């Protein structure tokens, strides 16, 4: 019997129409375009419409990923969504709502919460299901309406985040050339307070106090998160490359989490990555959390830069704290 491997067969993404520029933010909080660009590399971000939800954006990204994979909807046997901005608090899962919007019936569906590391965590879940033989075609999607948990009077966070979705089809294959090379995912809950949305939850159930104190909004220890992100991302990537005896020069596409240009540059420089190897979308989308990496992959696919068989190195870090990296070829068709 042939060995079964997981392969990354397609990519799709969706970004909302509304653009929130730095000039717009200048009118909302005490900040400037120059300061934002210098500190983060972000010029603008996309914001979902009021009646546009995480599941809506996710479904649109999924439609593209399904269409580009050539897999029929009736052959999809698992739908998993990574998000920290679900349509509803705790239930139903956003994955169930996405499945319904796609017309996918009687199929296992669930969410995971790993913040910005969510998409690579999804890949680890899909890989395990496929390579165990339990599933054949797994639809994974990272989607966020981050604007729904951002306090637009807090200049430390509102400049960073945007909305969007990115999806991929992970399929069973017997061709080892298409298989995931390696994947690392880890976490350390002792840093939980670095990035947190305090409410609602059993620690802070919904109350007038929660609203008065703004506990429903994301809170971040910016400087501490920045330092730990650079250290952790660099270490994780060096380890996965060394373990698989791959030189950084041999990576055509280094796709880091798009949180902050300074973090990306620090990690890229430490790995001696050339400018053309590093994928950058943070300037136009900001930090879209779990949607960040698939949106970036979609950007290089749609521009014709990502070719069939080319190796991708994914690297991410997020609330939890969580982090993950993955080495895998693009097993889909070039545009």
C-alpha positions as CSV (number, residue, x, y, z in Angstrom):
1,X,0.0,0.0,0.0
2,X,1.4,3.4,-1.0
3,X,2.3,6.0,1.7
4,X,-0.2,8.8,2.0
5,X,1.1,12.4,2.3
6,X,-0.6,15.8,2.8
7,X,-0.2,18.3,0.0
8,X,-1.0,22.0,-0.4
9,X,-3.1,22.0,-3.5
10,X,-4.6,25.5,-3.8
11,X,-4.9,29.0,-2.2
12,X,-7.6,31.6,-2.2
13,X,-8.2,34.9,-0.3
14,X,-10.7,37.7,0.1
15,X,-10.2,41.3,1.3
16,X,-13.0,43.7,2.0
17,X,-13.5,46.8,-0.2
18,X,-13.1,49.5,2.5
19,X,-9.6,50.9,2.9
20,X,-8.6,52.5,6.2
21,X,-5.5,54.5,5.5
22,X,-3.0,56.1,7.9
23,X,-4.5,59.5,6.8
24,X,-7.9,58.2,8.1
25,X,-6.3,57.2,11.4
26,X,-4.7,60.6,11.8
27,X,-8.3,62.0,12.1
28,X,-9.2,59.4,14.7
29,X,-6.3,59.2,17.1
30,X,-3.1,61.1,17.9
31,X,-0.8,59.6,15.3
32,X,0.8,60.4,12.0
33,X,1.4,58.5,8.7
34,X,5.1,58.9,9.1
35,X,5.1,57.5,12.6
36,X,3.0,54.5,11.7
37,X,5.1,53.6,8.6
38,X,8.4,54.0,10.5
39,X,7.2,51.8,13.4
40,X,5.2,49.2,11.5
41,X,5.6,49.5,7.7
42,X,1.8,49.7,7.4
43,X,0.2,52.3,5.1
44,X,-3.3,50.9,5.0
45,X,-5.5,48.1,6.0
46,X,-8.9,46.7,4.9
47,X,-12.0,46.9,7.0
48,X,-15.1,44.7,6.6
49,X,-18.5,46.3,6.1
50,X,-20.8,46.4,9.2
51,X,-22.9,43.5,7.9
52,X,-19.9,41.5,6.6
53,X,-18.9,38.8,9.0
54,X,-15.9,36.5,9.5
55,X,-17.8,33.6,8.0
56,X,-18.8,35.7,4.9
57,X,-15.1,36.6,4.2
58,X,-14.0,33.1,4.9
59,X,-16.6,31.6,2.5
60,X,-15.5,33.8,-0.4
61,X,-11.8,32.8,0.2
62,X,-12.9,29.1,0.4
63,X,-14.8,29.3,-2.9
64,X,-11.6,30.4,-4.7
65,X,-9.5,27.7,-3.0
66,X,-12.0,25.0,-3.9
67,X,-12.3,26.2,-7.5
68,X,-8.5,26.4,-8.0
69,X,-7.9,22.9,-6.4
70,X,-10.2,21.0,-8.8
71,X,-11.7,19.2,-5.8
72,X,-15.5,18.9,-5.9
73,X,-17.3,20.3,-2.9
74,X,-18.9,16.9,-2.2
75,X,-15.4,15.4,-1.9
76,X,-14.4,17.7,1.0
77,X,-14.5,15.8,4.2
78,X,-13.3,18.3,6.8
79,X,-13.6,22.1,7.2
80,X,-11.5,23.8,9.9
81,X,-11.4,27.5,10.6
82,X,-8.8,29.5,12.6
83,X,-10.1,32.7,14.0
84,X,-10.1,34.8,17.2
85,X,-13.0,36.9,15.9
86,X,-15.8,34.2,15.4
87,X,-19.2,35.3,14.2
88,X,-20.6,34.2,17.6
89,X,-19.1,33.8,21.0
90,X,-18.3,30.1,21.5
91,X,-21.1,28.5,19.4
92,X,-21.9,27.8,16.7
93,X,-18.4,27.5,15.3
94,X,-17.5,29.7,12.4
95,X,-16.5,26.6,10.5
96,X,-20.1,25.3,10.7
97,X,-21.4,28.6,9.3
98,X,-18.8,28.6,6.5
99,X,-19.8,25.0,5.6
100,X,-23.4,26.0,5.4
101,X,-22.6,29.1,3.2
102,X,-20.6,26.8,0.9
103,X,-23.3,24.2,0.7
104,X,-21.1,21.5,2.3
105,X,-23.4,19.2,4.2
106,X,-22.9,16.4,6.7
107,X,-19.1,17.0,7.1
108,X,-17.0,17.5,10.2
109,X,-16.3,21.2,10.9
110,X,-14.7,23.0,13.8
111,X,-12.7,26.1,14.8
112,X,-9.3,26.5,16.4
113,X,-8.0,29.5,18.3
114,X,-4.3,30.1,18.0
115,X,-4.4,33.8,17.0
116,X,-1.8,34.8,14.4
117,X,-0.4,31.3,14.3
118,X,-3.8,29.9,13.4
119,X,-3.2,29.1,9.8
120,X,0.0,27.1,10.3
121,X,-1.7,25.4,13.3
122,X,-4.5,24.5,10.7
123,X,-1.9,22.9,8.4
124,X,-0.7,20.7,11.3
125,X,-4.3,19.6,11.9
126,X,-4.9,18.9,8.2
127,X,-1.7,17.1,7.8
128,X,-2.5,14.8,10.8
129,X,-6.0,14.0,9.5
130,X,-4.8,13.3,6.0
131,X,-1.7,11.3,6.8
132,X,-3.6,9.2,9.3
133,X,-6.0,8.2,6.5
134,X,-9.0,9.7,8.4
135,X,-9.6,12.4,5.7
136,X,-8.7,13.0,2.1
137,X,-9.6,16.6,1.3
138,X,-9.4,19.2,4.1
139,X,-10.5,22.8,3.6
140,X,-8.6,25.1,5.9
141,X,-9.3,28.8,6.3
142,X,-7.9,31.6,8.5
143,X,-10.4,34.5,8.7
144,X,-10.6,37.6,10.9
145,X,-12.9,40.6,11.4
146,X,-10.3,42.1,13.7
147,X,-12.0,45.5,13.4
148,X,-14.7,44.1,15.7
149,X,-12.3,43.8,18.7
150,X,-10.1,46.9,18.1
151,X,-10.5,50.0,20.2
152,X,-10.2,52.8,17.7
153,X,-9.2,55.2,20.5
154,X,-6.1,53.1,21.3
155,X,-3.4,54.2,19.0
156,X,-1.1,51.4,20.2
157,X,-3.4,48.7,18.6
158,X,-5.8,50.4,16.1
159,X,-3.0,51.2,13.7
160,X,-2.0,47.5,13.4
161,X,-4.9,45.4,12.5
162,X,-7.1,44.7,9.5
163,X,-9.7,42.3,8.2
164,X,-9.6,39.5,5.6
165,X,-9.6,35.8,4.9
166,X,-7.3,33.2,3.3
167,X,-8.1,29.5,2.5
168,X,-6.3,26.4,1.2
169,X,-7.2,22.9,0.1
170,X,-5.0,20.2,1.8
171,X,-5.3,16.9,-0.1
172,X,-4.0,13.4,0.1
173,X,-1.3,12.4,-2.4
174,X,1.0,9.4,-2.9
175,X,3.5,11.7,-4.6
176,X,6.3,12.4,-2.1
177,X,7.4,15.4,-4.2
178,X,4.1,17.2,-3.3
179,X,4.3,16.3,0.5
180,X,4.8,18.7,3.4
181,X,8.5,18.6,4.3
182,X,8.1,19.5,8.0
183,X,6.0,21.5,10.4
184,X,6.7,22.8,13.9
185,X,4.0,24.2,16.2
186,X,4.3,25.2,19.8
187,X,3.1,27.4,22.6
188,X,3.9,29.0,26.0
189,X,0.9,30.1,28.1
190,X,3.1,31.8,30.6
191,X,3.1,34.8,28.2
192,X,-0.7,34.8,27.9
193,X,-1.0,38.4,29.0
194,X,1.2,39.8,26.1
195,X,-1.8,39.6,23.7
196,X,-5.3,39.1,25.2
197,X,-8.9,40.0,24.7
198,X,-10.1,40.0,28.3
199,X,-13.9,39.6,27.6
200,X,-16.3,38.0,27.2
201,X,-15.4,34.8,28.9
202,X,-15.8,33.1,32.3
203,X,-13.0,35.3,33.8
204,X,-14.9,38.4,32.7
205,X,-18.5,37.6,31.8
206,X,-20.5,40.3,30.0
207,X,-21.3,43.1,32.4
208,X,-21.5,46.9,32.5
209,X,-18.0,46.9,34.0
210,X,-16.7,45.0,31.0
211,X,-18.1,47.6,28.6
212,X,-17.0,50.6,30.8
213,X,-13.5,49.3,31.0
214,X,-13.3,48.2,27.3
215,X,-12.4,44.7,28.1
216,X,-14.0,43.4,24.9
217,X,-11.1,44.9,23.0
218,X,-7.7,43.4,22.2
219,X,-4.9,44.4,24.5
220,X,-1.2,44.1,23.7
221,X,2.1,44.6,25.4
222,X,3.8,46.0,22.3
223,X,7.5,46.2,23.2
224,X,7.6,42.9,25.0
225,X,5.7,41.1,22.1
226,X,8.0,42.6,19.5
227,X,11.2,41.4,21.3
228,X,9.9,37.9,21.9
229,X,8.5,37.6,18.4
230,X,11.9,38.4,16.7
231,X,13.7,36.0,19.0
232,X,11.2,33.1,18.7
233,X,10.6,33.4,14.9
234,X,14.3,33.5,14.1
235,X,15.0,30.5,16.4
236,X,12.1,28.4,15.0
237,X,13.1,29.0,11.4
238,X,16.8,28.2,12.0
239,X,15.8,25.0,13.7
240,X,13.4,23.8,10.9
241,X,16.0,24.6,8.2
242,X,18.8,22.9,10.1
243,X,16.7,19.8,10.9
244,X,15.9,19.4,7.2
245,X,19.4,20.3,6.0
246,X,18.0,23.2,3.8
247,X,19.9,26.4,3.3
248,X,18.0,29.7,3.5
249,X,19.3,30.4,-0.1
250,X,17.2,27.4,-1.3
251,X,13.9,29.0,-0.2
252,X,12.2,30.9,-3.0
253,X,9.4,32.1,-0.8
254,X,9.8,33.0,2.9
255,X,6.3,33.9,4.0
256,X,6.3,35.3,7.6
257,X,3.3,36.4,9.6
258,X,2.6,40.0,8.4
259,X,2.5,41.7,11.8
260,X,5.1,44.4,11.5
261,X,7.8,45.2,8.9
262,X,10.5,45.7,11.5
263,X,9.9,42.2,12.9
264,X,9.9,40.7,9.4
265,X,13.1,42.6,8.4
266,X,14.9,41.6,11.7
267,X,14.1,37.9,11.1
268,X,14.9,38.1,7.4
269,X,18.3,39.8,8.1
270,X,19.1,37.2,10.8
271,X,18.5,34.4,8.3
272,X,20.4,36.3,5.5
273,X,17.3,36.2,3.3
274,X,17.5,38.3,0.1
275,X,14.8,40.9,-0.5
276,X,13.2,38.9,-3.3
277,X,12.8,35.9,-1.1
278,X,10.7,37.6,1.6
279,X,7.0,38.0,0.9
280,X,5.6,41.4,2.2
281,X,1.9,42.4,2.3
282,X,1.8,44.1,5.7
283,X,2.0,47.5,4.1
284,X,-1.4,47.2,2.4
285,X,-3.3,44.8,4.7
286,X,-1.8,45.3,8.2
287,X,-1.9,42.4,10.6
288,X,-4.9,40.2,9.7
289,X,-4.0,37.6,12.4
290,X,-4.9,34.0,11.2
291,X,-5.6,35.3,7.7
292,X,-2.2,36.9,7.3
293,X,-0.2,34.0,5.9
294,X,-2.7,32.6,3.4
295,X,-3.5,36.1,2.2
296,X,0.2,36.6,1.5
297,X,0.5,33.2,-0.3
298,X,-2.5,34.2,-2.4
299,X,-0.8,37.5,-3.3
300,X,2.2,35.8,-4.8
301,X,0.1,33.2,-6.5
302,X,-2.1,35.8,-8.1
303,X,0.9,37.9,-9.2
304,X,2.4,34.8,-10.9
305,X,5.4,34.6,-8.5
306,X,4.4,31.3,-6.9
307,X,5.0,28.3,-9.2
308,X,4.1,24.7,-9.0
309,X,6.6,22.7,-6.9
310,X,8.3,25.8,-5.4
311,X,9.2,25.6,-1.7
312,X,7.5,27.8,0.8
313,X,8.8,28.6,4.3
314,X,6.0,29.8,6.6
315,X,6.8,31.4,10.0
316,X,4.3,32.8,12.5
317,X,3.9,34.0,16.1
318,X,0.7,35.0,17.9
319,X,-1.3,35.3,21.1
320,X,-1.2,32.4,23.5
321,X,1.6,32.8,23.0
322,X,1.8,30.5,20.0
323,X,4.3,30.1,17.2
324,X,4.7,27.7,14.3
325,X,6.7,27.2,11.1
326,X,6.3,25.0,8.1
327,X,8.3,23.9,5.1
328,X,6.2,22.7,2.1
329,X,6.0,22.8,-1.6
330,X,3.2,24.4,-3.5
331,X,1.5,21.4,-5.0
332,X,-1.2,23.3,-7.0
333,X,-1.1,24.7,-10.5
334,X,0.6,28.0,-11.2
335,X,-1.6,30.9,-12.4
